[in-house]
Every structure is written in C-alpha cells, then in structure tokens.
Amino acid sequence: MTLYSIFGKFVLPAAALTGFGLAAGSAAENGADAPMKCEISVTKSGMGYTYTGKVQADEPLRGSFELVLTKLGGGSTKIRQSGLLDIAAGETATLGQATFGGLPDSVDAELILTVDGKTYSCMPQTEL
C-alpha cells in the first residue's frame, strides 16, 4: 500500500513547496526544466513503513544523491544513504531504502540530487 509518492511536478523556490515536488537549488532556474523526476515512496511494511528514494531520468544523469531520513519522537534516528548517479535517459533507479517502525508522520524524508553542479531536493508532502 503506497501512502504517497513524489513522481511530481517541479516547483521553485524550495520554500514555496506545496504538495509534492522537486525544488531546484537556484531560484533563477526553471524547475520544469530539471532533467529528472524524483520519488520518495512510503509503503506499509509489517509494523512500520519503508521509505524508498527513486529517480527517473529524462536525459542521462551523472552526479550524486543523498537520501536523508530522520525519525522523531521517542528517541530520534537519522539515516543518510548516499552515492553516485550514472543513469541512462528513460531509466528509473532506486537510490536508497530504509524501514522505520511507527507512523510515517514521525519521519522527515528528503532526497537530494546533484547533477551538473545543480542541486535538487525532493521532499514528501507533510499531510497524508
């Protein structure tokens, strides 16, 4: 059961994010021109939820990624998964995955992509 995912529209600036989307690092850039779509899917997994970062390349992508997951309340946990990107146009790649117990509203998730010197941030909607 997927609660929410973020294959979504691109919006700028990052502070203006509403709903799902990907925000580019520079307000001068047109977010609609970003070379990819990103997703953080959240699926029920036993007594918790699994968070999976994915990217779909509109053109060949070379760069890096970081999936940052922070569980709050009852003790906090922070997981950072990172690596290099080398994805062909049209491909979708999984860029990290982690499972947390508890409800998804207790986890902050962000997928940060750096491609051609530009940084993009994919964040889930705060409301389920």
Helices and strands as residue ranges (DSSP letters): E 2-4, G 14-16, E 21-24, G 31-33, E 36-45, E 48-57, E 61-71, E 77-87, E 92-101, G 104-106, E 107-115, E 118-123
